[in-house]
Amino acid sequence: MARYIVELDEIEAEQIAHRAEERGYHSLVDYLRALVAADALVAALRADWRDADDSADVIESAFREAWHEAMTGKTLPVDQLWDFPDDD
C-alpha cells in the first residue's frame, strides 16, 4: 500500500474533517477515498457524454418533434406503447 502525505494548514484540515463528519464518514481516509471514487465516476460520466452519438442539437430536435406530436394529439394509448409488429 502506498502512503501519501498531504500538507494542509490548520483551517483546511479542520474544514475537511468537519465535512467528513457531516457526511457520516468515520475517518478522514474513508472520506478522501470516497471523494476520489466520486471524482472518477464524474470523469467517466463526462467521457460517456462526450462520446454520445447524439449531439445536443439532435436531442433538442427530437424533443421538439415529440413535444409537437404530443401537443397535436399524435399519441398512442398507453396499452399500445409496447405493441411492436414483430411481437405476433
N, C-alpha and C positions, 0 to 999 in steps of 0.2 A: 504494500500500500504506500502510495506517495503521500508526503506531508507537505503542506504549503503554509507559509506564514503570510498573513495579511496584516499590513500595518494600518491601523485606524487611529484617529485621535479619540479622545475620551468621549466626546459628544457623538461622533459617528458610531462608536461601539455601543453606547447606550441606546441610540436610536434603533440600531439593528436588533439588539437584544430585546428591546421593547416591542418591536414589530413581530419578532419571532414568538414572543409570549402571547401577544394579542391574537395571533393566528393559531395558537394551540400547540406550538412545537415545544418539545421538552428540552431540546438543546439547540444551540446556535448552529452546530454542524448539520443537524437534520433540516433546519430552515434553509441553510445555504445549499444543501443538496437539492431541496425542493425548488429553490429558485433556478438552479442550473437546469433541472429537468423541465421546468416550465419554459425557460428560455429556449431549450432545444425543441420543445413542442411548437412554440410560436414560430421558430425558424422553419420547421418542417411544413407547417400550415401555410406560411408565406411562399415557400417553394412550390407547394401544390397549387396555390392560387396563381403564381406566375406561369406555371406550366399548363394551366387550364386551357382547354381548346377554345372556349368561347371568350371573346373579348367583352368588355363592358358594353360596347355598342350592340353586339349581338344579343346579349342578355336583355338590355333595355328594349330593343326592338321586339323580342319575343314576349316580353312582359306587356308592352303596349298592345300588341296584337291580341294576346289573351284577354287583357282588360277590355278591349273593344268588343270582342266576342261575348264576353260576359255581360257587358252593358247593353248589347243589342239583342240579347236573348238567344244567341247561338250557343246553347249549352245542351248537355245531356242529363237525363235524370240520373241520380246517384246510383241506382241499381244497374245502370248500363255502363258505368265508367270502366269496369274491368272486363267487359264482354269484348273479346277480340275474335276476329273471324276464324282464326286457326284453333279456337277452343272447342269447336264442334267435334 
